[in-house]
Amino acid sequence: MGKGDKKTTKGKRSMGSYGKTRKRKADAPIIVVKKEKKEKPVKAEPKAKAVAATKKPAAKKTTTKKSE
């Protein structure tokens, strides 16, 4: 019983593992503080884009079948 034994504290220390016989220290509770997000100012669209968006799409041309 010693370094190679997984069930003893000495064996756990040599392996670097934790378990029933080698407990970890209880850490202090972690408190997460939420940060407030800053809103980005809304940018005005350039005039060129505003005009292009208001244009109506071109009407589709339909072809008629010729009867012979």
PDB file of N, CA, C, O and CB in Angstrom:
ATOM      1  N   MET A   1       0.845  -1.168   0.000  1.00  0.00           N
ATOM      2  CA  MET A   1       0.000   0.000   0.000  1.00  0.00           C
ATOM      3  C   MET A   1       0.892   1.232   0.000  1.00  0.00           C
ATOM      4  O   MET A   1       1.692   1.446   0.911  1.00  0.00           O
ATOM      5  CB  MET A   1      -0.962  -0.003   1.214  1.00  0.00           C
ATOM      6  N   GLY A   2       0.735   2.018  -1.024  1.00  0.00           N
ATOM      7  CA  GLY A   2       1.599   3.194  -1.085  1.00  0.00           C
ATOM      8  C   GLY A   2       1.313   4.029  -2.311  1.00  0.00           C
ATOM      9  O   GLY A   2       0.169   4.376  -2.605  1.00  0.00           O
ATOM     10  N   LYS A   3       2.389   4.341  -3.021  1.00  0.00           N
ATOM     11  CA  LYS A   3       2.266   5.256  -4.161  1.00  0.00           C
ATOM     12  C   LYS A   3       1.370   4.703  -5.273  1.00  0.00           C
ATOM     13  O   LYS A   3       0.624   5.471  -5.881  1.00  0.00           O
ATOM     14  CB  LYS A   3       3.641   5.560  -4.725  1.00  0.00           C
ATOM     15  N   GLY A   4       1.416   3.455  -5.546  1.00  0.00           N
ATOM     16  CA  GLY A   4       0.665   2.873  -6.653  1.00  0.00           C
ATOM     17  C   GLY A   4      -0.783   2.551  -6.329  1.00  0.00           C
ATOM     18  O   GLY A   4      -1.550   2.209  -7.229  1.00  0.00           O
ATOM     19  N   ASP A   5      -1.177   2.649  -5.068  1.00  0.00           N
ATOM     20  CA  ASP A   5      -2.525   2.267  -4.655  1.00  0.00           C
ATOM     21  C   ASP A   5      -3.495   3.413  -4.884  1.00  0.00           C
ATOM     22  O   ASP A   5      -3.306   4.500  -4.340  1.00  0.00           O
ATOM     23  CB  ASP A   5      -2.543   1.844  -3.181  1.00  0.00           C
ATOM     24  N   LYS A   6      -4.517   3.188  -5.672  1.00  0.00           N
ATOM     25  CA  LYS A   6      -5.508   4.227  -5.994  1.00  0.00           C
ATOM     26  C   LYS A   6      -6.425   4.544  -4.818  1.00  0.00           C
ATOM     27  O   LYS A   6      -7.040   5.610  -4.783  1.00  0.00           O
ATOM     28  CB  LYS A   6      -6.347   3.794  -7.184  1.00  0.00           C
ATOM     29  N   LYS A   7      -6.522   3.629  -3.854  1.00  0.00           N
ATOM     30  CA  LYS A   7      -7.480   3.819  -2.760  1.00  0.00           C
ATOM     31  C   LYS A   7      -6.925   4.626  -1.590  1.00  0.00           C
ATOM     32  O   LYS A   7      -7.687   5.020  -0.708  1.00  0.00           O
ATOM     33  CB  LYS A   7      -7.940   2.484  -2.260  1.00  0.00           C
ATOM     34  N   THR A   8      -5.621   4.880  -1.561  1.00  0.00           N
ATOM     35  CA  THR A   8      -5.041   5.620  -0.439  1.00  0.00           C
ATOM     36  C   THR A   8      -4.781   7.074  -0.831  1.00  0.00           C
ATOM     37  O   THR A   8      -4.699   7.408  -2.013  1.00  0.00           O
ATOM     38  CB  THR A   8      -3.734   4.951   0.031  1.00  0.00           C
ATOM     39  N   THR A   9      -4.652   7.931   0.187  1.00  0.00           N
ATOM     40  CA  THR A   9      -4.383   9.349  -0.085  1.00  0.00           C
ATOM     41  C   THR A   9      -3.014   9.529  -0.709  1.00  0.00           C
ATOM     42  O   THR A   9      -2.830  10.390  -1.570  1.00  0.00           O
ATOM     43  CB  THR A   9      -4.484  10.175   1.202  1.00  0.00           C
ATOM     44  N   LYS A  10      -2.064   8.736  -0.287  1.00  0.00           N
ATOM     45  CA  LYS A  10      -0.720   8.840  -0.847  1.00  0.00           C
ATOM     46  C   LYS A  10      -0.725   8.439  -2.325  1.00  0.00           C
ATOM     47  O   LYS A  10      -0.042   9.058  -3.140  1.00  0.00           O
ATOM     48  CB  LYS A  10       0.268   7.957  -0.051  1.00  0.00           C
ATOM     49  N   GLY A  11      -1.480   7.423  -2.660  1.00  0.00           N
ATOM     50  CA  GLY A  11      -1.602   6.995  -4.051  1.00  0.00           C
ATOM     51  C   GLY A  11      -2.316   8.039  -4.908  1.00  0.00           C
ATOM     52  O   GLY A  11      -1.951   8.264  -6.062  1.00  0.00           O
ATOM     53  N   LYS A  12      -3.328   8.667  -4.336  1.00  0.00           N
ATOM     54  CA  LYS A  12      -4.064   9.713  -5.061  1.00  0.00           C
ATOM     55  C   LYS A  12      -3.152  10.914  -5.308  1.00  0.00           C
ATOM     56  O   LYS A  12      -3.183  11.517  -6.381  1.00  0.00           O
ATOM     57  CB  LYS A  12      -5.331  10.149  -4.268  1.00  0.00           C
ATOM     58  N   ARG A  13      -2.330  11.260  -4.291  1.00  0.00           N
ATOM     59  CA  ARG A  13      -1.404  12.384  -4.446  1.00  0.00           C
ATOM     60  C   ARG A  13      -0.388  12.112  -5.545  1.00  0.00           C
ATOM     61  O   ARG A  13      -0.081  13.008  -6.332  1.00  0.00           O
ATOM     62  CB  ARG A  13      -0.684  12.668  -3.128  1.00  0.00           C
ATOM     63  N   SER A  14       0.127  10.920  -5.613  1.00  0.00           N
ATOM     64  CA  SER A  14       1.141  10.587  -6.622  1.00  0.00           C
ATOM     65  C   SER A  14       0.528  10.571  -8.024  1.00  0.00           C
ATOM     66  O   SER A  14       1.181  10.957  -8.993  1.00  0.00           O
ATOM     67  CB  SER A  14       1.785   9.218  -6.308  1.00  0.00           C
ATOM     68  N   MET A  15      -0.725  10.123  -8.128  1.00  0.00           N
ATOM     69  CA  MET A  15      -1.402  10.104  -9.429  1.00  0.00           C
ATOM     70  C   MET A  15      -1.968  11.466  -9.815  1.00  0.00           C
ATOM     71  O   MET A  15      -2.179  11.754 -10.993  1.00  0.00           O
ATOM     72  CB  MET A  15      -2.517   9.079  -9.417  1.00  0.00           C
ATOM     73  N   GLY A  16      -2.212  12.301  -8.802  1.00  0.00           N
ATOM     74  CA  GLY A  16      -2.773  13.621  -9.073  1.00  0.00           C
ATOM     75  C   GLY A  16      -4.276  13.590  -9.252  1.00  0.00           C
ATOM     76  O   GLY A  16      -4.845  14.487  -9.873  1.00  0.00           O
ATOM     77  N   SER A  17      -4.932  12.562  -8.712  1.00  0.00           N
ATOM     78  CA  SER A  17      -6.383  12.468  -8.847  1.00  0.00           C
ATOM     79  C   SER A  17      -7.046  12.769  -7.509  1.00  0.00           C
ATOM     80  O   SER A  17      -6.408  12.726  -6.457  1.00  0.00           O
ATOM     81  CB  SER A  17      -6.800  11.067  -9.357  1.00  0.00           C
ATOM     82  N   TYR A  18      -8.314  13.068  -7.570  1.00  0.00           N
ATOM     83  CA  TYR A  18      -9.094  13.334  -6.366  1.00  0.00           C
ATOM     84  C   TYR A  18     -10.155  12.253  -6.242  1.00  0.00           C
ATOM     85  O   TYR A  18     -10.518  11.620  -7.234  1.00  0.00           O
ATOM     86  CB  TYR A  18      -9.740  14.757  -6.403  1.00  0.00           C
ATOM     87  N   GLY A  19     -10.647  12.042  -5.046  1.00  0.00           N
ATOM     88  CA  GLY A  19     -11.658  11.018  -4.856  1.00  0.00           C
ATOM     89  C   GLY A  19     -12.190  11.039  -3.444  1.00  0.00           C
ATOM     90  O   GLY A  19     -12.113  12.060  -2.760  1.00  0.00           O
ATOM     91  N   LYS A  20     -12.739   9.899  -2.995  1.00  0.00           N
ATOM     92  CA  LYS A  20     -13.329   9.824  -1.655  1.00  0.00           C
ATOM     93  C   LYS A  20     -12.288  10.037  -0.568  1.00  0.00           C
ATOM     94  O   LYS A  20     -12.544  10.753   0.400  1.00  0.00           O
ATOM     95  CB  LYS A  20     -14.013   8.478  -1.453  1.00  0.00           C
ATOM     96  N   THR A  21     -11.132   9.434  -0.713  1.00  0.00           N
ATOM     97  CA  THR A  21     -10.115   9.522   0.337  1.00  0.00           C
ATOM     98  C   THR A  21      -9.305  10.807   0.268  1.00  0.00           C
ATOM     99  O   THR A  21      -8.684  11.181   1.263  1.00  0.00           O
ATOM    100  CB  THR A  21      -9.186   8.342   0.250  1.00  0.00           C
ATOM    101  N   ARG A  22      -9.288  11.490  -0.857  1.00  0.00           N
ATOM    102  CA  ARG A  22      -8.552  12.756  -0.985  1.00  0.00           C
ATOM    103  C   ARG A  22      -9.505  13.811  -1.505  1.00  0.00           C
ATOM    104  O   ARG A  22      -9.681  13.953  -2.715  1.00  0.00           O
ATOM    105  CB  ARG A  22      -7.314  12.610  -1.931  1.00  0.00           C
ATOM    106  N   LYS A  23     -10.108  14.538  -0.613  1.00  0.00           N
ATOM    107  CA  LYS A  23     -11.113  15.535  -0.982  1.00  0.00           C
ATOM    108  C   LYS A  23     -10.444  16.852  -1.334  1.00  0.00           C
ATOM    109  O   LYS A  23      -9.363  17.166  -0.835  1.00  0.00           O
ATOM    110  CB  LYS A  23     -12.124  15.739   0.157  1.00  0.00           C
ATOM    111  N   ARG A  24     -11.089  17.610  -2.188  1.00  0.00           N
ATOM    112  CA  ARG A  24     -10.609  18.947  -2.539  1.00  0.00           C
ATOM    113  C   ARG A  24     -11.100  19.943  -1.508  1.00  0.00           C
ATOM    114  O   ARG A  24     -12.079  19.699  -0.803  1.00  0.00           O
ATOM    115  CB  ARG A  24     -11.078  19.356  -3.956  1.00  0.00           C
ATOM    116  N   LYS A  25     -10.400  21.081  -1.428  1.00  0.00           N
ATOM    117  CA  LYS A  25     -10.861  22.157  -0.563  1.00  0.00           C
ATOM    118  C   LYS A  25     -12.056  22.811  -1.234  1.00  0.00           C
ATOM    119  O   LYS A  25     -12.093  22.960  -2.456  1.00  0.00           O
ATOM    120  CB  LYS A  25      -9.727  23.197  -0.283  1.00  0.00           C
ATOM    121  N   ALA A  26     -13.033  23.201  -0.426  1.00  0.00           N
ATOM    122  CA  ALA A  26     -14.222  23.848  -0.973  1.00  0.00           C
ATOM    123  C   ALA A  26     -13.849  25.252  -1.428  1.00  0.00           C
ATOM    124  O   ALA A  26     -13.344  26.056  -0.644  1.00  0.00           O
ATOM    125  CB  ALA A  26     -15.374  23.890   0.077  1.00  0.00           C
ATOM    126  N   ASP A  27     -14.101  25.537  -2.689  1.00  0.00           N
ATOM    127  CA  ASP A  27     -13.811  26.864  -3.224  1.00  0.00           C
ATOM    128  C   ASP A  27     -14.874  27.848  -2.783  1.00  0.00           C
ATOM    129  O   ASP A  27     -16.007  27.469  -2.487  1.00  0.00           O
ATOM    130  CB  ASP A  27     -13.720  26.828  -4.756  1.00  0.00           C
ATOM    131  N   ALA A  28     -14.499  29.112  -2.741  1.00  0.00           N
ATOM    132  CA  ALA A  28     -15.467  30.166  -2.432  1.00  0.00           C
ATOM    133  C   ALA A  28     -16.461  30.259  -3.582  1.00  0.00           C
ATOM    134  O   ALA A  28     -16.078  30.068  -4.736  1.00  0.00           O
ATOM    135  CB  ALA A  28     -14.756  31.541  -2.193  1.00  0.00           C
ATOM    136  N   PRO A  29     -17.722  30.548  -3.298  1.00  0.00           N
ATOM    137  CA  PRO A  29     -18.703  30.630  -4.380  1.00  0.00           C
ATOM    138  C   PRO A  29     -18.353  31.756  -5.355  1.00  0.00           C
ATOM    139  O   PRO A  29     -17.931  32.839  -4.950  1.00  0.00           O
ATOM    140  CB  PRO A  29     -20.113  30.846  -3.807  1.00  0.00           C
ATOM    141  N   ILE A  30     -18.535  31.482  -6.627  1.00  0.00           N
ATOM    142  CA  ILE A  30     -18.227  32.456  -7.675  1.00  0.00           C
ATOM    143  C   ILE A  30     -19.464  33.299  -7.934  1.00  0.00           C
ATOM    144  O   ILE A  30     -20.541  32.773  -8.215  1.00  0.00           O
ATOM    145  CB  ILE A  30     -17.751  31.752  -8.984  1.00  0.00           C
ATOM    146  N   ILE A  31     -19.301  34.606  -7.838  1.00  0.00           N
ATOM    147  CA  ILE A  31     -20.407  35.524  -8.079  1.00  0.00           C
ATOM    148  C   ILE A  31     -20.185  36.179  -9.434  1.00  0.00           C
ATOM    149  O   ILE A  31     -19.167  36.832  -9.661  1.00  0.00           O
ATOM    150  CB  ILE A  31     -20.523  36.595  -6.943  1.00  0.00           C
ATOM    151  N   VAL A  32     -21.141  35.999 -10.324  1.00  0.00           N
ATOM    152  CA  VAL A  32     -21.046  36.566 -11.660  1.00  0.00           C
ATOM    153  C   VAL A  32     -21.844  37.857 -11.693  1.00  0.00           C
ATOM    154  O   VAL A  32     -23.036  37.873 -11.389  1.00  0.00           O
ATOM    155  CB  VAL A  32     -21.555  35.567 -12.736  1.00  0.00           C
ATOM    156  N   VAL A  33     -21.169  38.942 -12.067  1.00  0.00           N
ATOM    157  CA  VAL A  33     -21.828  40.237 -12.158  1.00  0.00           C
ATOM    158  C   VAL A  33     -22.147  40.492 -13.621  1.00  0.00           C
ATOM    159  O   VAL A  33     -21.254  40.491 -14.467  1.00  0.00           O
ATOM    160  CB  VAL A  33     -20.940  41.379 -11.562  1.00  0.00           C
ATOM    161  N   LYS A  34     -23.424  40.710 -13.917  1.00  0.00           N
ATOM    162  CA  LYS A  34     -23.832  40.956 -15.294  1.00  0.00           C
ATOM    163  C   LYS A  34     -23.593  42.416 -15.630  1.00  0.00           C
ATOM    164  O   LYS A  34     -23.948  43.316 -14.870  1.00  0.00           O
ATOM    165  CB  LYS A  34     -25.314  40.579 -15.512  1.00  0.00           C
ATOM    166  N   LYS A  35     -22.982  42.628 -16.791  1.00  0.00           N
ATOM    167  CA  LYS A  35     -22.726  43.986 -17.253  1.00  0.00           C
ATOM    168  C   LYS A  35     -23.878  44.425 -18.146  1.00  0.00           C
ATOM    169  O   LYS A  35     -24.431  43.631 -18.907  1.00  0.00           O
ATOM    170  CB  LYS A  35     -21.369  44.077 -18.010  1.00  0.00           C
ATOM    171  N   GLU A  36     -24.228  45.697 -18.041  1.00  0.00           N
ATOM    172  CA  GLU A  36     -25.290  46.224 -18.888  1.00  0.00           C
ATOM    173  C   GLU A  36     -24.716  46.526 -20.262  1.00  0.00           C
ATOM    174  O   GLU A  36     -23.641  47.112 -20.387  1.00  0.00           O
ATOM    175  CB  GLU A  36     -25.931  47.494 -18.263  1.00  0.00           C
ATOM    176  N   LYS A  37     -25.445  46.121 -21.284  1.00  0.00           N
ATOM    177  CA  LYS A  37     -24.999  46.366 -22.650  1.00  0.00           C
ATOM    178  C   LYS A  37     -25.392  47.771 -23.067  1.00  0.00           C
ATOM    179  O   LYS A  37     -26.508  48.227 -22.818  1.00  0.00           O
ATOM    180  CB  LYS A  37     -25.592  45.326 -23.622  1.00  0.00           C
ATOM    181  N   LYS A  38     -24.454  48.440 -23.702  1.00  0.00           N
ATOM    182  CA  LYS A  38     -24.744  49.776 -24.215  1.00  0.00           C
ATOM    183  C   LYS A  38     -25.377  49.622 -25.601  1.00  0.00           C
ATOM    184  O   LYS A  38     -24.904  48.847 -26.432  1.00  0.00           O
ATOM    185  CB  LYS A  38     -23.442  50.663 -24.276  1.00  0.00           C
ATOM    186  N   GLU A  39     -26.441  50.366 -25.828  1.00  0.00           N
ATOM    187  CA  GLU A  39     -27.107  50.306 -27.123  1.00  0.00           C
ATOM    188  C   GLU A  39     -26.346  51.168 -28.112  1.00  0.00           C
ATOM    189  O   GLU A  39     -25.925  52.279 -27.791  1.00  0.00           O
ATOM    190  CB  GLU A  39     -28.582  50.763 -27.016  1.00  0.00           C
ATOM    191  N   LYS A  40     -26.174  50.651 -29.309  1.00  0.00           N
ATOM    192  CA  LYS A  40     -25.486  51.398 -30.347  1.00  0.00           C
ATOM    193  C   LYS A  40     -26.460  52.397 -30.957  1.00  0.00           C
ATOM    194  O   LYS A  40     -27.629  52.068 -31.162  1.00  0.00           O
ATOM    195  CB  LYS A  40     -24.906  50.449 -31.433  1.00  0.00           C
ATOM    196  N   PRO A  41     -26.001  53.607 -31.249  1.00  0.00           N
ATOM    197  CA  PRO A  41     -26.886  54.577 -31.874  1.00  0.00           C
ATOM    198  C   PRO A  41     -27.242  54.148 -33.294  1.00  0.00           C
ATOM    199  O   PRO A  41     -26.398  53.621 -34.020  1.00  0.00           O
ATOM    200  CB  PRO A  41     -26.238  55.964 -31.884  1.00  0.00           C
ATOM    201  N   VAL A  42     -28.478  54.374 -33.680  1.00  0.00           N
ATOM    202  CA  VAL A  42     -28.947  53.978 -35.003  1.00  0.00           C
ATOM    203  C   VAL A  42     -28.444  55.000 -36.010  1.00  0.00           C
ATOM    204  O   VAL A  42     -28.674  56.201 -35.868  1.00  0.00           O
ATOM    205  CB  VAL A  42     -30.505  53.864 -35.045  1.00  0.00           C
ATOM    206  N   LYS A  43     -27.758  54.504 -37.026  1.00  0.00           N
ATOM    207  CA  LYS A  43     -27.224  55.390 -38.053  1.00  0.00           C
ATOM    208  C   LYS A  43     -28.270  55.612 -39.134  1.00  0.00           C
ATOM    209  O   LYS A  43     -29.010  54.698 -39.497  1.00  0.00           O
ATOM    210  CB  LYS A  43     -25.929  54.811 -38.662  1.00  0.00           C
ATOM    211  N   ALA A  44     -28.322  56.839 -39.643  1.00  0.00           N
ATOM    212  CA  ALA A  44     -29.247  57.158 -40.731  1.00  0.00           C
ATOM    213  C   ALA A  44     -28.679  56.589 -42.027  1.00  0.00           C
ATOM    214  O   ALA A  44     -27.471  56.651 -42.258  1.00  0.00           O
ATOM    215  CB  ALA A  44     -29.478  58.707 -40.849  1.00  0.00           C
ATOM    216  N   GLU A  45     -29.544  56.037 -42.868  1.00  0.00           N
ATOM    217  CA  GLU A  45     -29.093  55.469 -44.133  1.00  0.00           C
ATOM    218  C   GLU A  45     -28.717  56.589 -45.099  1.00  0.00           C
ATOM    219  O   GLU A  45     -29.344  57.648 -45.090  1.00  0.00           O
ATOM    220  CB  GLU A  45     -30.185  54.565 -44.747  1.00  0.00           C
ATOM    221  N   PRO A  46     -27.712  56.369 -45.923  1.00  0.00           N
ATOM    222  CA  PRO A  46     -27.374  57.368 -46.939  1.00  0.00           C
ATOM    223  C   PRO A  46     -28.536  57.549 -47.909  1.00  0.00           C
ATOM    224  O   PRO A  46     -29.333  56.632 -48.107  1.00  0.00           O
ATOM    225  CB  PRO A  46     -26.098  56.959 -47.704  1.00  0.00           C
ATOM    226  N   LYS A  47     -28.631  58.719 -48.506  1.00  0.00           N
ATOM    227  CA  LYS A  47     -29.754  59.028 -49.397  1.00  0.00           C
ATOM    228  C   LYS A  47     -29.793  58.109 -50.607  1.00  0.00           C
ATOM    229  O   LYS A  47     -30.881  57.753 -51.060  1.00  0.00           O
ATOM    230  CB  LYS A  47     -29.677  60.472 -49.858  1.00  0.00           C
ATOM    231  N   ALA A  48     -28.648  57.713 -51.145  1.00  0.00           N
ATOM    232  CA  ALA A  48     -28.604  56.860 -52.329  1.00  0.00           C
ATOM    233  C   ALA A  48     -29.290  55.515 -52.065  1.00  0.00           C
ATOM    234  O   ALA A  48     -30.004  55.000 -52.926  1.00  0.00           O
ATOM    235  CB  ALA A  48     -27.148  56.636 -52.769  1.00  0.00           C
ATOM    236  N   LYS A  49     -29.073  54.954 -50.885  1.00  0.00           N
ATOM    237  CA  LYS A  49     -29.697  53.673 -50.562  1.00  0.00           C
ATOM    238  C   LYS A  49     -31.195  53.841 -50.324  1.00  0.00           C
ATOM    239  O   LYS A  49     -31.984  52.966 -50.681  1.00  0.00           O
ATOM    240  CB  LYS A  49     -29.032  53.050 -49.329  1.00  0.00           C
ATOM    241  N   ALA A  50     -31.586  54.958 -49.723  1.00  0.00           N
ATOM    242  CA  ALA A  50     -32.991  55.189 -49.440  1.00  0.00           C
ATOM    243  C   ALA A  50     -33.790  55.321 -50.740  1.00  0.00           C
ATOM    244  O   ALA A  50     -34.914  54.827 -50.827  1.00  0.00           O
ATOM    245  CB  ALA A  50     -33.159  56.444 -48.575  1.00  0.00           C
ATOM    246  N   VAL A  51     -33.219  55.981 -51.745  1.00  0.00           N
ATOM    247  CA  VAL A  51     -33.893  56.146 -53.034  1.00  0.00           C
ATOM    248  C   VAL A  51     -33.987  54.818 -53.755  1.00  0.00           C
ATOM    249  O   VAL A  51     -35.019  54.506 -54.348  1.00  0.00           O
ATOM    250  CB  VAL A  51     -33.158  57.171 -53.907  1.00  0.00           C
ATOM    251  N   ALA A  52     -32.929  54.035 -53.712  1.00  0.00           N
ATOM    252  CA  ALA A  52     -32.916  52.739 -54.393  1.00  0.00           C
ATOM    253  C   ALA A  52     -33.938  51.792 -53.769  1.00  0.00           C
ATOM    254  O   ALA A  52     -34.522  50.967 -54.471  1.00  0.00           O
ATOM    255  CB  ALA A  52     -31.510  52.114 -54.339  1.00  0.00           C
ATOM    256  N   ALA A  53     -34.156  51.898 -52.486  1.00  0.00           N
ATOM    257  CA  ALA A  53     -35.091  51.008 -51.818  1.00  0.00           C
ATOM    258  C   ALA A  53     -36.537  51.359 -52.140  1.00  0.00           C
ATOM    259  O   ALA A  53     -37.400  50.482 -52.115  1.00  0.00           O
ATOM    260  CB  ALA A  53     -34.870  51.051 -50.323  1.00  0.00           C
ATOM    261  N   THR A  54     -36.818  52.617 -52.440  1.00  0.00           N
ATOM    262  CA  THR A  54     -38.197  53.021 -52.701  1.00  0.00           C
ATOM    263  C   THR A  54     -38.623  52.782 -54.144  1.00  0.00           C
ATOM    264  O   THR A  54     -39.816  52.864 -54.438  1.00  0.00           O
ATOM    265  CB  THR A  54     -38.373  54.474 -52.362  1.00  0.00           C
ATOM    266  N   LYS A  55     -37.697  52.490 -55.058  1.00  0.00           N
ATOM    267  CA  LYS A  55     -38.060  52.249 -56.457  1.00  0.00           C
ATOM    268  C   LYS A  55     -38.841  50.949 -56.573  1.00  0.00           C
ATOM    269  O   LYS A  55     -38.558  49.977 -55.873  1.00  0.00           O
ATOM    270  CB  LYS A  55     -36.801  52.202 -57.354  1.00  0.00           C
ATOM    271  N   LYS A  56     -39.831  50.942 -57.467  1.00  0.00           N
ATOM    272  CA  LYS A  56     -40.616  49.736 -57.701  1.00  0.00           C
ATOM    273  C   LYS A  56     -39.879  48.846 -58.691  1.00  0.00           C
ATOM    274  O   LYS A  56     -39.193  49.357 -59.577  1.00  0.00           O
ATOM    275  CB  LYS A  56     -42.035  50.086 -58.224  1.00  0.00           C
ATOM    276  N   PRO A  57     -40.000  47.540 -58.564  1.00  0.00           N
ATOM    277  CA  PRO A  57     -39.338  46.656 -59.529  1.00  0.00           C
ATOM    278  C   PRO A  57     -39.993  46.777 -60.902  1.00  0.00           C
ATOM    279  O   PRO A  57     -41.188  47.051 -61.009  1.00  0.00           O
ATOM    280  CB  PRO A  57     -39.384  45.190 -59.044  1.00  0.00           C
ATOM    281  N   ALA A  58     -39.199  46.570 -61.947  1.00  0.00           N
ATOM    282  CA  ALA A  58     -39.692  46.678 -63.312  1.00  0.00           C
ATOM    283  C   ALA A  58     -40.736  45.585 -63.565  1.00  0.00           C
ATOM    284  O   ALA A  58     -40.612  44.466 -63.068  1.00  0.00           O
ATOM    285  CB  ALA A  58     -38.523  46.571 -64.330  1.00  0.00           C
ATOM    286  N   ALA A  59     -41.760  45.929 -64.341  1.00  0.00           N
ATOM    287  CA  ALA A  59     -42.804  44.967 -64.653  1.00  0.00           C
ATOM    288  C   ALA A  59     -42.253  43.912 -65.603  1.00  0.00           C
ATOM    289  O   ALA A  59     -41.483  44.223 -66.512  1.00  0.00           O
ATOM    290  CB  ALA A  59     -44.036  45.670 -65.267  1.00  0.00           C
ATOM    291  N   LYS A  60     -42.650  42.673 -65.388  1.00  0.00           N
ATOM    292  CA  LYS A  60     -42.169  41.582 -66.235  1.00  0.00           C
ATOM    293  C   LYS A  60     -42.926  41.587 -67.555  1.00  0.00           C
ATOM    294  O   LYS A  60     -44.144  41.765 -67.588  1.00  0.00           O
ATOM    295  CB  LYS A  60     -42.327  40.216 -65.522  1.00  0.00           C
ATOM    296  N   LYS A  61     -42.198  41.393 -68.626  1.00  0.00           N
ATOM    297  CA  LYS A  61     -42.809  41.332 -69.946  1.00  0.00           C
ATOM    298  C   LYS A  61     -43.194  39.886 -70.227  1.00  0.00           C
ATOM    299  O   LYS A  61     -42.411  38.964 -69.998  1.00  0.00           O
ATOM    300  CB  LYS A  61     -41.846  41.884 -71.045  1.00  0.00           C
ATOM    301  N   THR A  62     -44.395  39.706 -70.719  1.00  0.00           N
ATOM    302  CA  THR A  62     -44.847  38.361 -71.058  1.00  0.00           C
ATOM    303  C   THR A  62     -44.837  38.196 -72.562  1.00  0.00           C
ATOM    304  O   THR A  62     -45.153  39.134 -73.294  1.00  0.00           O
ATOM    305  CB  THR A  62     -46.257  38.084 -70.490  1.00  0.00           C
ATOM    306  N   THR A  63     -44.489  37.055 -73.013  1.00  0.00           N
ATOM    307  CA  THR A  63     -44.454  36.802 -74.463  1.00  0.00           C
ATOM    308  C   THR A  63     -45.716  36.046 -74.853  1.00  0.00           C
ATOM    309  O   THR A  63     -46.185  35.170 -74.126  1.00  0.00           O
ATOM    310  CB  THR A  63     -43.170  35.992 -74.874  1.00  0.00           C
ATOM    311  N   THR A  64     -46.249  36.398 -75.999  1.00  0.00           N
ATOM    312  CA  THR A  64     -47.448  35.715 -76.487  1.00  0.00           C
ATOM    313  C   THR A  64     -47.029  34.697 -77.537  1.00  0.00           C
ATOM    314  O   THR A  64     -46.100  34.924 -78.313  1.00  0.00           O
ATOM    315  CB  THR A  64     -48.484  36.730 -77.073  1.00  0.00           C
ATOM    316  N   LYS A  65     -47.726  33.585 -77.546  1.00  0.00           N
ATOM    317  CA  LYS A  65     -47.414  32.534 -78.514  1.00  0.00           C
ATOM    318  C   LYS A  65     -48.075  32.861 -79.845  1.00  0.00           C
ATOM    319  O   LYS A  65     -49.232  33.277 -79.903  1.00  0.00           O
ATOM    320  CB  LYS A  65     -47.878  31.147 -78.000  1.00  0.00           C
ATOM    321  N   LYS A  66     -47.323  32.664 -80.890  1.00  0.00           N
ATOM    322  CA  LYS A  66     -47.880  32.889 -82.227  1.00  0.00           C
ATOM    323  C   LYS A  66     -48.537  31.600 -82.713  1.00  0.00           C
ATOM    324  O   LYS A  66     -47.972  30.511 -82.606  1.00  0.00           O
ATOM    325  CB  LYS A  66     -46.774  33.360 -83.230  1.00  0.00           C
ATOM    326  N   SER A  67     -49.706  31.749 -83.232  1.00  0.00           N
ATOM    327  CA  SER A  67     -50.392  30.566 -83.760  1.00  0.00           C
ATOM    328  C   SER A  67     -50.251  30.543 -85.277  1.00  0.00           C
ATOM    329  O   SER A  67     -50.487  31.555 -85.938  1.00  0.00           O
ATOM    330  CB  SER A  67     -51.898  30.556 -83.345  1.00  0.00           C
ATOM    331  N   GLU A  68     -49.876  29.419 -85.820  1.00  0.00           N
ATOM    332  CA  GLU A  68     -49.684  29.304 -87.268  1.00  0.00           C
ATOM    333  C   GLU A  68     -50.740  28.466 -87.910  1.00  0.00           C
ATOM    334  O   GLU A  68     -50.721  28.271 -89.126  1.00  0.00           O
ATOM    335  CB  GLU A  68     -48.340  28.729 -87.580  1.00  0.00           C
TER     336      GLU A  68
END
